[in-house]
Structures are given as structure tokens and as C-alpha cells.
Amino acid sequence: MKTLLPGSILGMLLALLFLSSCKQFSGNSETAPAEEVAPETSLPEPTNTEEVVSPPEGALWNRYDESEELAANAEHPEARMRYKLIQSRVLDKNDVFLPLYPEVQKLAEAEYERLKPMVLGKTILEVQQAIQSNAFSYEDLTRFFLYRIYKFELNNTTTLNTVIALNLDVIQEAKRRDATLKADPGATRHPIFGMPVLLKDNINTEGMRTTAGAIALQENKTGDAYIVQRLKEKGALILGKVNLSEWAYYMCSGCPVGYSAIGGQTLNPYGRRKFETGGSSSGSGTAMAAGYAMGAVGTETSGSILSPSSQNSIVGLKPKVGMLSRNGIVPISGTLDTPGPMTRTVTDAAILMDALLGYDILDPAAFNVNWGDKWYEKPTPNAIGGLRFGVFKSLMDSDPLYRQTVGNLKNAGAKIIEFKEPEAEQEGFLTLLNLDMKKALPQYLSSQILDTVAVNVRSVEDVVAFNQQDPELRMPYGQERLEGILADKTSDEEFQKIRKALMAGGRQFFDEPWEAHQLDGILSVNNKHAGFAATAQNPAITIPMGYRESGEPVGLTIIVRGFQLPLAFQLAYAIEALQPARKAPVGYE
């Protein structure tokens, strides 16, 4: 890769350039002083290569010819991975990464390497302890994660197409956290204080667009979602936004998970173009696996947190609907939608969940949660003994990794009860989502958008018509599910019957074994039973269980009854301690 100028001169010229140009992005964003020379770094320098298409002057990233990659996936055994494109045709990564580049350059590679063992593989509590002992600062921590994002996302051989927006004020905000800590080091603060967090790009965030991956919402400016307000109140640092399956995977049928017109195709760090990312919180899952933040927030209707968490060997929680506010989140279903934490450890998931909690009177499903202070702390060691786990006979017969995990639990003193899957129907599930989204999306579009000229869609019909104007760009995989919403003529009376039957069926699916065997929790794999857990309104948490022979990650999913979420964490803590299965993806250590 050719450089336009020697590194030191380039650093000074870029600093002068950004001092003026970055103001259009953020009036508060900081830039490197003109006299400062960037430290030695392994970050890409702005380039201008001949083989790319119309590269901007001083680009950090350039489009490349992806035809060989697409051809290599044309015969992939998983049909959804036969991609039509990988790079976004809409987003120029330079728009995302150039503004903060001078700040990222301030972290020398040697300092990055010093920080790595103190951050990667550590919990939030361990990182907080290191900061309290002056090993590094919140500013250092933020630059560390930005460095990793730039290091991997600007390299076309390692990019996951995960980060699609950055908070241009995040360094300044980190400095303010450091000043707060210095002014009163003994004050009690939430553990999320100063921790960089990434958000799925269907969660409203002031100062960054909220697109749901769709070109129709490309210029969508909003205030903060309720859960983002809660994070900021507790001192979390919103680092940026991550890619997702467009419209939370309720756009096309059978299309790749992790694809959006805005962000392109999200890739799995455990096997780029080899393994699916899971969806729809694909960016949240891949970002956590690659070590881009201390935590991420995803959303789930049915499997959209559990699936990418399992596929990326991280911890992901879908809480009971109503525990966390949905206000300010692009919706699918008012019946089933909820945000939830996605992290690398159970400890961090519990801390992030606690940071998100809050009773939102504007969410009709909300209820007040009061589990006491520090409910999320770990139980005593060796907490497996005496626990009663229900396990599926079908999985015991078909899944060696599941069978081995269950055996480990049994050897540790847990009581294991095998049962056959109860006969329960989920007929009408798509109808539930169709009619819920047909009602919920216009409510979001009419109440949350600040610039109604820049975003002029007001309904599902408008979105469908908008996409039809340029199908190759806006819907290369079609929009079968959106069109299905328009085609669904189910009456409100019939809809209510379907909804009632689905909820009853979900409860029946789990209540039968629970009542028969007095279980603490039921164990599943990945998002296999996510639909039943969703309609039953039961919390589900997935933790890394191990890897297939191919290297593909697998998650163990723990399902508990509706209001027993603290129990879900206690079970997850105990299993994680018994068999710590997670390994960092090769090349992203």
C-alpha cells in the first residue's frame, strides 16, 4: 500500500485538515494539535491506490474488487451465505473513520500492546479495578477500542463490516469521566461508568443516525432511546453504532443474516464468509467477539440476541418483555420486542442489564423491577450442586457438545431431567409479527423522527414503495416480509385469537416439564427454542458452550420462568465457572 507522504508530515497535515473539516460532524469533537506528531502505529495511513474506484484524497479505506470472494461463496452449503455483495454500496467507511483518526493516532502501538492483556479477556469489574489503580484511564480504554476498530475494520482482509457509526465526542466524554474520577475517587458509581458500549443501529441515539440498516432511514436523526438515557445517566460511554440485519431481519425471506443496505454484509470473526453471524443483532455479536467494546446492546423479537450471541461465542440475554424499555427503538412487534445486553462474560451481561433497567411509563408493557442493589453479583463458588435442569431428549440424542455439557453438570452435582419436547403449536407466528409491525412502525415514524423532510416514509407501504424505486440498491435480496405485511388481511378479531393462542402455546411448551419436574431452568442450544421462549415471555440467556469440529461457535441457552431473571444469571454464572468455554477468534486476539 503506497503512502502519499511520510508518516510524520502526513500526521501534521491531517491534523490541520480535520481541525476545520470535522466541525461539520460535531461542534464538540476534538482534533490533534497541529504541532503534534503521531506516534508510531500500525494503523493504516491514508492512501490513494490505482486499483480502486474513484478513491477520495487521503482515504483511510478504499473499495476493492470483491468478485473473487462472492464467487468463492457461490456454492456455500448454507444458501443464505451465497452473497450478492459484501461491501456496502451506500456507506463510505471514510465518512465513519476519518473524523476520529487524529485521536486514534495518539495511541502508539507499544501502548496498545501494553493495554491489551489488561483489557481483553477481563470483566468490567477487573477493568474498573485497573483504572482505579492508575494502570490506565477511561480515555486510554476508549482509544484502545477505537484502535482495534480501526485496525481490523479498515483492513479488507479482517473487516467484519460491523461498526457503521462512531460517537465523535467519545474521547472528550472519556476525559470527563477521568476528571470525575480524579475529583472524587472514593464515590460510589455504577460499574458501567466510563465503559465504552456499542449500540445496534435500530436504537435511537442523539448525534448519530438511527437507520435500522435501511436507506429509507439513512438520514434519521432522533433523540436518545430510554435505555440510552439510562446508560448515559450511569456514565457509560456510547462508542458508536453497529450493523444489523436490515429492519431486524423482517425485510427479506431466506436472505443473509447480518446484511443491511447501509452497512453491507456483516461477517463472523470465527470464520469470515464461512459461518453465519446470526441475526438480527449481528453487529453487536461480531463486535463483542472481536473485542471492539466492553459491552453491546442488541434487540430481539425471536432469536435476534440469542442467535448472534451463540454464533459469536459471547453471552446474550433476552429479558422478559417489559423489563427494559422499548421506547425509541425501531420496532417489529409490540408483543415480543425487547432490547438486551450482549457481552463476553456473564458478569458483564449482568452489569449491562442493570445499567439498562428503568421503569418507562411510555412503554405500555413496562413494569417496575426491584431486585435490590447489586443483585447481579456472582453467587458462591461451586453453585451447581442441587440445581435441577431440564434437558431435551432430542438434543441429547443429536448434539454431542450439548450431551457433554449436560454430563459435566451432572458430574458436578446437578440433577438432570430429560424430557420430550411437548407438543405445542406456533401457528400464526408471522401473522402476529405482520400485524404488530404494521401498527408499530407508523407509530415510531410519526413520533421519533426529528427531520421529517429527510425521512419521508410514514408506513410500511411507504417503505415498500421507496425500495421499489431502486431495487438493486435498496433491496438486492427482495422485501418479501415487508410485502407480506401488506398482503396480510387478518382481521383484528382473528389477530387477537392468534396472539392469545401463541402465548398459551409458548407457556404450555415450558410449563409441562417445569411443573412435572420442579426445574430451576431448561437448557437448549443457540436460538433453537427462542420462538417458544418469546411467546411464553420467558427470559433466555445464552453462554459459550464450545465449538464444532469446524470451529463454529455454539451457545448453551438457559431458559427460566418469566420473572426469574436473577435466577437465570445465577445459573449462567455457575455453568460459566464450571466450564469456561469461550476462546477469542484467531486473528482478533
N, C-alpha and C positions, 0 to 999 in steps of 0.2 A: 504494500500500500504506500503510494507516494505521499510525501508531505509537501505542502505548499511553501512553508517557511520553517526555519529551525525552531525547535520547541520553545525556547525562552522568548524569542521575538514574537512568535505566534501567541504565546500566553498573554503578553502585554497588549498586542493588537486586539485580541478577542475581548480582553477586559474593557478596553475603550469602546469597542463596538457594542458590547452588551450594556454598558453603563447608560447608553441612550436608548438602544432598541428594546430592552426588556421592560421599559416603562409601559409599553402598550399591553403587556401581560399582567403586570401588578405594580401598583404605585408603591408598594412597600417592599418589593423584593430587593435583596442585597446583591451587589456585584463585587468582584475582586478589585481592589485598588489598582490604578493604572501602573504604579511603580512596583507592584508585587510580581515576582517571577514564580510561575507554577512549579511545585516540587516535582521530582522525578516520579513518574506514574506510568502504569500500564494501560491507562485509558486510551481509547482511540483518539488520534488527533484529527482535526477537520481535514478532509481530503477532497480531491477533485479528480476522479479517475475517468479513464476514457470509455470503459465498458458499460457504464451506467447510462440511464436515460435522463438527460437534462438535469444533472445534479446541481443543487444550489451552491453558490460560492461559500467555501468554508464549511461544508457539510460534515456532520459527525457520522451520518448514516446515508447510504445510497441504496436505492432499489437494485435488485440483482435479478438475473435470469433464473427463474425457479422451475423451468420446464423439465429439467432432469429430475428434480425432487417430485414433481407431480407425476411424471412417468413412472418413477420408482414405486409410487403408491397406487398406481392404476389397477394392480391386481391384488391389493391388500385383502387378506381373508375377511376383514371386517369392512363391510360395504360402506359404512359411514366414514371410513378413513380414506376413501378414494377421492381425494380432494380435487376441487376445481381451482383453488387458489390457496396460497399460504399468506402472502403479504397482503395487507390491507390496500385496496385501491383508493382509499379515501384519506387515510391518516398518513401524514409525513412525520416520521419519528423526529425529525429535526425540530419541528414545532413543539414537541414534547420536551426534548432533551437539551436543546441549545440554551434556553434561558438560565438554567441552573448549572451549566457546565463550568463556569468560572469558580463556583463554590465547590464543586466536586473535585476540581483540580487541586484544591488546597490540601487534600488528604494525600500524603505521599504513600507510595506503595509499601514502604517499610512499615509505616504506621498502620496501614490496612492489615498487613500480616500480623502485627503485634496485637491488634484488636480481635482478629478472627477467633482464636481459641477462647477468648473471654466473652464472646457473643454467640457464635454459632454453637448449637448444642446446649445452650444454657436457657434456663427458665427466666421469666420476667423477674422473679424474686432474686435470682442469682445475679442478674444484670443490675438490678437496683442496688444490691449489696456492693457490687464493684464500683458503681458510681458514688455511692456513699463513702467508700474508702478512697476516693480520688484516683482510681485506676484510669478512668476516662470520664467524659462528660456526656450530657444529653446531646450536645452539639456534635461531639465525636461519634456518638452512636448513630445519629441521623446521617452524618456524612458517610459512615461505614455502609449503611444500607443503600444510600444513593450510589456509592461507589460500585457496589455489587450489581445494582440495576444497570448502571451504565456499562459495566464490564461485560455483562452477559447479553443484555438486550440490544446493544449496538453491534454485536458480532453476529453475523448472519449464520454462523455455524452453531451458535449456542442460544440464539434468541428464542424465547418462548412466546413472543407476541403477547405478553402479559400486561405490562404497565402501559396504559394509554393516556394517562394524565398525571401531572405532578403538582403538588402544592408549592407554588413559587415563594411562599412566605415561610416554609417549614424550617429553614435554618434560623431565621430570626426568632421564630416561635421556640425553637430548641434553646436558643440563647436566653430567652426569657425564663424558661424552666430552670436553667442553670443559675440565673440570678435569684430566682425564688428560693432554690435550694440553699444557695450561699447565704441569703439573708436570714433564713431560719432553718438550719439543717435538722433540728430536732422535731419539727412539726409533723403531725400525722397526715399522711397523704395516701390516696388510693394507689395501689401498686401500678396502675396503668399510667400514672403521672410520668410524662416525658417519654413514653414508649411510642415509637412510630407504628402506625396502623394503616393498612390499605383497605379500601372500600370497593366492593363490587359496584360497577357503574350503572346500577339501577337505584342507587341510594343517593338522595338529594344531598349536595354538598355545596355550600356557598363558595364562590370563587372558582369553581370547576364545573364544566358542563356535566349534565346527567343525561346520558344518551340511551341507556338500555341496549347499546350496541347498534342502534338503528339510525340511519341517515335522516329519517323524519324528525329525530330529536337531537340532531347534531349540534344545534345551537341552543339547547335547552338550559337556560340559566334559572337557578332556583335558590331558595334559602336552604338552611340545614334541615335534614330529616330529624325527627325527635331523637332517634338513637345517636345521631351525630352530635346533637346538642349535649346529650348525656356524656359522651366521650370527651368533648371539649371542656365541660364543666369540671371533669375529674383530671384534666391536664394532659390527656392523650394528645399525641401529635398526628394529625391526619397527613400522611405522607403522599397519598395520591389515589388514583382510581385504577381499577384493573378490568381487563376484558371479561366477557361472559358470553354464553350462548345467547344470540340476539333475542330480545323480548323474553328472556329467561327460558329459552327453548320452547316457546309457544308461538313459533312462526312457521317453520317448515317441518315436514314429517320425514324421518329417516335421514335427515341431513347431518353433517358432522357436528358433534358436540364441541363447544368451545369456539364456534365460528360466529363472528359478527361482521357486518359490513363496515363498521367503524374500525374495529381492531384487527380484523383478519382472523387467521386460524391460530388459536392457542395450542401450544404443543406441550407434551408431557416430558419433564426433565429426566424421568426414568427410562425414557425411550422416545426421543423425538420422532414423530411420524410412525412409531412402532406401536405405542399404546395410546388408547384414548385418554383424554384429560378428565373425563367425567364432566357432567354439566348439571345445572347451568352456571354454577359458581366456579367456572373453570379457571379464571384468572386468580381468584382467591386461593384455590388449591395449588396451582402451579407456583404462584408467588411464594407461598409459605414453604413449599418443598424446596425451592431454590434459595431460600434464605434472604428474601427481599424486605422483610419487616419482622417485628415481634409478634404481630397478630394481623388477622384479616377478618373482615365481616362478609359473610355471604347471605344469600336468601334461599329459602326452599318452599316449594309448594308440595312436591312429592319427589324426594331424592336429590334435589339440587344442591344440598350441602353434603349429604351422606355420600353421594356418588363421587364428586371430585375429591373429597377428603380421602376416601378409600383408594382411589386411583393414584393419589399422590402421597400416600403413606403419611398422612397427618391426622390430627384429631379434629372432628367436626361435630357440631351439635345442632340438631333441630329441636328447639324447645316446644312446649305446648303452645298452641296459638293463643295469644293474649298476654303471654309473659313479657314479650317485647313489643314495643310499638311498631306498627307498620306505616304510620303517618309519614309521608314524604318518600315513599318507596314506590317505584313504578310497579303496578300490581298485575297479577293474573287473577288470583282467587281470594276474595274476602273470607272465604270459608277456611282455606288451608294455608295461605301465605304466612311466613314469619321470617325475620332475619335470625342469624345465629353466628356464633364465633367459630373461627377456623384457625388452628394454631398447630405448633409442633408437639406440644405436650398437653396432658390433661390439666396440669397446674395452670398453664397459660389460658386454656379454654375457659376454666372456671373464673379466673380473674377478669377476662374479657367479658364473659357473660354478666358478671356482677357490675361491670362498668356500664353495660348497655341497659341495665334494669331501670325502670321508672314507670310510674303509672301515668299513662297518657289519656286524658279524658276525651280526646278527639278520636281515639280508636275505639270503635264500638265493641270490639272483642276484649278490650283490656280489663285486667283485674290486678289488684294490688298484691305484690309479693313481699313477704316479710319473713325471711328465714334467719334473721339475726345477723350480727356482724361476723364477718369472716367465716360465713357458712361454707365457703369454698375451700377451706384449708384441708390438707391431707389427713386421712384417718391414721390410726396407729398402724405400724408395720404388721405384715402377716395377717391382713384382714380378710383373707379368702375363707378361712375355716368357718364352716357352718352356713355359708351362703347357699341359697337354693337357686340353681339356674335351670331354666327350661331350654332344651335344645331340640332342633328339628331332626327327626329321623332321616328325612330326605337328604339333608346336608351331611349328616354323619355318614351316610352311605356313599355320597358323591364327592365330597370335598376333603381330601387328606389333611390339608392345613387346618381346617376347622376341627376335624376329628382329633388332630394332635393337640390343638389348643384346649379343647374340652378335656382331653386326657390330662393335660398339665393342671387344669383347675381341679380335677378330681383327685389327683395325687397330692394337691396342696390342701385338701380337706373340704372342698366344696361338694355339695350334694347335687348330682346331675340327674335330671329327669328328662328322658327322651319322650317326645310325643309326635304324633302325626299332625300335619297341618289341618286345622279344622276346615270344613267346607264352608266357605263364605264367598259371596259374590261381590264383584266391584262393577257390576253393570251400570252404565251411565256415567262413568268417571269423566269422560271427555265432555259430556253434556254439562256436568257440574262446572268444569273449567270454562267451557264456552260461554255459558250464561253469566258466570261470575265476572269474566273478563269484559264481556260486552257491557256490563254495568259499571265495573270498577275503573276501567281505563278512561272513559269520558270524565269521571269524577276527578281523577288525577289531572288530566289535561286541562280541565277548567279551573282547578284550584291551586296548582303548584307552579305553573309556568309563569315566569316574570315577564318574558318578552313574547307576547302572543303574535307579533308580526314575524319574528324569526322562526317561530314554531307555529304553524297554522293548521295542524291536524287537530281535530276535536273528537274523533271517534275511531272505532275500528274500521268503519267504512272509509274514512279519510286516509288512514294508514294504508289500507289495501290499494286505494286509488293512487296514492302517492308512489307506492312501489311500482305499480304498473306503468308509470311514466318512463322508467328506465330500469327494466327488469334485470338486465345483465349486471348492472352496478348495484342495484338496491336489493335484489333477491335472486342471486345466482342459483340458489337451491329451491326456488319457489317460495310460496307462502300458503301452503296447504292448510295449516292450522288456523291462520287468520281468516282465510276464506271459509273454513269450516264453521267459524263463529257466525259468519253472516248467513250461512246456509242452514244453521240450526234453528228450527222453528218451534222448538219445545215451548209449550205454554208455561206460564208461571206456576200454575197449579201442578202440572206434571213435574216441573223442576223441583218443587218443594218435596214431592214424593220421592224423587230420585235422591235428593240430598239426604233426606231422612233415612232412606234405605241404606245408602252408602255409609253413613255414620254408624248405623246399627250394625251393619256387616263388619265394619272395622273393629268395633268393640267386641263383637261376638268372636272374631278371629283370635283375639288375645284373652278375653275373659274366660273362655272354656279351660285352657290349660292353667291360667292363674288360679282360678277357683278350685280346680281339681287338685292342684299340687302345691298351693300356697307358695308361689315363686317370688323371689326377690327381683329377678329380671329374666328376660328371654334373649337368647343370643342368636344373631343372624349374621349374614355376610354382606358386606358392601351395602347397597341400597335394595337388596332383594325383596324385602318386605316393607319398603318405605311407603307404598301406597296404602297398605292396611294400617300402618302406624299413623299416617296422616289423617285418614278418615276416623280412626279411633281417638285422635287427639292425644296420642301418647308421645312423650319425649323420646328421642333416639340419639345416642351418641356413638360415633364410630371411632375406633382407635387402631393404629397399625397392628396387624396380626402377623405379617410376614410377606413373603414374595413367592410367586410361582417359579417353576424352573426356568421360565423365560425371563424372569426378572420383574414381571409385572406386580406392582403392589396389591395387597389385599387387606381389607379392613374387617375387623370384628365389630359388629354393631350390637349395642346393648339397648334394649327397649324396656322401659318401665312404665308404670301407670301414670295417668295424666298429671297429677300434682306432685310426683315423687322425683322431680329433677335432682335435688340434692343427693338422693339415693343413687341416681344414675352416675353422678360424679364419683361417689364413694366406690361403686363397683368398678368404674373405669380406672380410678387410682389403683385399686387393688390388683387388677389384671395387668395394668401397665407395669407395676412394680414386679409382678411375678415373671413376666416375660417381655422385657423392653425390646420391641421388635424393630423399631424404626432405624433405618440407615439413610444417610444423605445420598442423593443421587450422584453417581460418578460424574465428575467434571464440574460439580457445583458444591464441592465440599467447602 
